[in-house]
Amino acid sequence: MAIVNRTPDSFYDRGANFADDAARAATHRMVADGADVIDVGG
């Protein structure tokens, strides 16, 4: 399982995955790394 945090003002990743392209790229990396489930929050 992996988590994509889409919160623009996140203290955790400072909104690194807020933009659509960044979120898609993060999701593809997580799947390539073996994630079976991805929780998209924000």
ChimeraX commands (.cxc) that place a marker at each C-alpha (Angstrom):
marker #1 position 0.00,0.00,0.00 radius 0.5
marker #1 position 1.14,3.53,-0.76 radius 0.5
marker #1 position -0.26,7.00,-0.11 radius 0.5
marker #1 position -0.37,9.98,-2.49 radius 0.5
marker #1 position -0.94,13.12,-0.45 radius 0.5
marker #1 position -2.72,15.73,-2.61 radius 0.5
marker #1 position -2.97,18.38,0.11 radius 0.5
marker #1 position -1.39,21.62,-1.18 radius 0.5
marker #1 position -0.27,22.83,2.25 radius 0.5
marker #1 position 0.86,19.51,3.69 radius 0.5
marker #1 position 3.52,19.77,6.38 radius 0.5
marker #1 position 4.71,16.28,5.41 radius 0.5
marker #1 position 5.70,16.79,1.77 radius 0.5
marker #1 position 4.98,20.51,1.27 radius 0.5
marker #1 position 2.44,19.76,-1.47 radius 0.5
marker #1 position 4.90,17.85,-3.65 radius 0.5
marker #1 position 2.11,15.76,-5.22 radius 0.5
marker #1 position -0.60,18.42,-5.46 radius 0.5
marker #1 position -0.25,19.06,-9.21 radius 0.5
marker #1 position -1.96,16.46,-11.41 radius 0.5
marker #1 position 1.23,15.53,-13.29 radius 0.5
marker #1 position 3.22,15.11,-10.08 radius 0.5
marker #1 position 0.49,12.95,-8.54 radius 0.5
marker #1 position 0.34,10.74,-11.64 radius 0.5
marker #1 position 4.13,10.37,-11.69 radius 0.5
marker #1 position 4.19,9.48,-7.98 radius 0.5
marker #1 position 1.43,6.92,-8.53 radius 0.5
marker #1 position 3.30,5.29,-11.43 radius 0.5
marker #1 position 6.49,5.09,-9.30 radius 0.5
marker #1 position 4.57,3.48,-6.44 radius 0.5
marker #1 position 3.01,0.87,-8.73 radius 0.5
marker #1 position 6.43,0.15,-10.25 radius 0.5
marker #1 position 7.77,-0.30,-6.71 radius 0.5
marker #1 position 5.10,-2.91,-6.00 radius 0.5
marker #1 position 2.16,-1.06,-4.45 radius 0.5
marker #1 position -1.09,-3.01,-4.82 radius 0.5
marker #1 position -3.28,-0.32,-3.26 radius 0.5
marker #1 position -2.83,3.45,-3.47 radius 0.5
marker #1 position -4.68,5.77,-1.10 radius 0.5
marker #1 position -5.14,9.21,-2.67 radius 0.5
marker #1 position -5.89,11.80,-0.02 radius 0.5
marker #1 position -6.28,15.50,0.15 radius 0.5
marker link #1:1,2 radius 0.2
marker link #1:2,3 radius 0.2
marker link #1:3,4 radius 0.2
marker link #1:4,5 radius 0.2
marker link #1:5,6 radius 0.2
marker link #1:6,7 radius 0.2
marker link #1:7,8 radius 0.2
marker link #1:8,9 radius 0.2
marker link #1:9,10 radius 0.2
marker link #1:10,11 radius 0.2
marker link #1:11,12 radius 0.2
marker link #1:12,13 radius 0.2
marker link #1:13,14 radius 0.2
marker link #1:14,15 radius 0.2
marker link #1:15,16 radius 0.2
marker link #1:16,17 radius 0.2
marker link #1:17,18 radius 0.2
marker link #1:18,19 radius 0.2
marker link #1:19,20 radius 0.2
marker link #1:20,21 radius 0.2
marker link #1:21,22 radius 0.2
marker link #1:22,23 radius 0.2
marker link #1:23,24 radius 0.2
marker link #1:24,25 radius 0.2
marker link #1:25,26 radius 0.2
marker link #1:26,27 radius 0.2
marker link #1:27,28 radius 0.2
marker link #1:28,29 radius 0.2
marker link #1:29,30 radius 0.2
marker link #1:30,31 radius 0.2
marker link #1:31,32 radius 0.2
marker link #1:32,33 radius 0.2
marker link #1:33,34 radius 0.2
marker link #1:34,35 radius 0.2
marker link #1:35,36 radius 0.2
marker link #1:36,37 radius 0.2
marker link #1:37,38 radius 0.2
marker link #1:38,39 radius 0.2
marker link #1:39,40 radius 0.2
marker link #1:40,41 radius 0.2
marker link #1:41,42 radius 0.2
view
